[in-house]
Amino acid sequence: MQKDVCRSHAAFAGVLLPDFAHHKLVQARDQLLLLSQLAGSRGEGQEVEFRIAPDALAELFDRQAQYLDEVLDCVLDVPA
């Protein structure tokens, strides 16, 4: 499955984000990397079961959504 390629004007012109928005994106990325590492394989022969409480997982996703909303709220359209 191939992802669609972004062809928007902003993708070619670049988008300038305030420092706080960049920081929120970095936090979102770090949390997604943590989830990826927790969900990833443990290696051959290692049968370690990992459990995360549904409330903790919901909190993580809520935080991700909040970070991304804050970033998207500060992005302005580039004048043509």
C-alpha positions in Angstrom: 0.0 0.0 0.0 1.4 3.3 -1.0 0.7 6.6 0.8 -0.6 9.6 -1.1 2.1 12.1 -1.9 1.5 15.6 -0.5 1.3 18.0 -3.4 0.0 21.1 -1.6 1.5 24.6 -2.1 2.5 24.7 1.5 4.5 21.5 1.2 6.7 23.1 -1.4 6.9 26.6 0.1 7.5 25.4 3.6 5.6 26.2 6.8 7.0 28.4 9.5 5.9 27.2 13.0 6.3 29.0 16.2 8.7 27.4 18.8 5.8 26.1 21.0 4.2 24.4 18.0 7.5 22.7 17.0 7.9 21.6 20.7 4.4 20.1 20.6 5.2 18.2 17.4 8.4 16.9 19.0 6.4 15.7 22.0 3.8 14.0 19.8 6.6 12.3 17.9 8.3 11.1 21.1 5.1 9.6 22.4 4.4 7.8 19.2 8.0 6.4 19.2 7.5 5.2 22.8 4.3 3.4 21.8 6.1 1.9 18.8 8.9 0.6 21.0 6.4 -0.8 23.5 4.4 -2.6 20.8 7.4 -3.8 18.9 8.8 -7.3 18.9 11.0 -8.3 21.8 13.3 -10.5 19.9 13.2 -14.2 19.2 12.4 -16.4 22.2 11.3 -13.5 24.4 7.7 -13.9 25.3 7.2 -10.9 27.5 3.6 -9.8 27.8 3.1 -6.0 28.0 -0.2 -4.6 29.4 -1.2 -1.0 29.4 -4.4 0.2 31.1 -7.1 1.4 28.8 -7.3 4.7 30.7 -3.5 5.3 30.2 -3.8 4.6 26.5 -6.8 6.9 26.2 -4.9 9.6 28.0 -2.0 9.2 25.6 -4.2 9.5 22.6 -6.0 12.5 24.1 -2.7 14.2 24.6 -1.6 13.5 21.0 -4.8 15.0 19.7 -4.4 18.1 21.9 -0.8 18.6 20.7 -1.7 18.3 17.1 -4.7 20.6 17.5 -2.5 23.2 19.0 -0.1 23.0 16.2 -2.7 23.1 13.5 -4.4 26.1 15.1 -1.3 28.2 14.6 -0.6 27.2 11.0 -1.7 29.9 8.6 -2.2 29.7 4.9 0.8 31.1 2.9 -0.3 34.0 0.7 -0.2 33.0 -3.0 
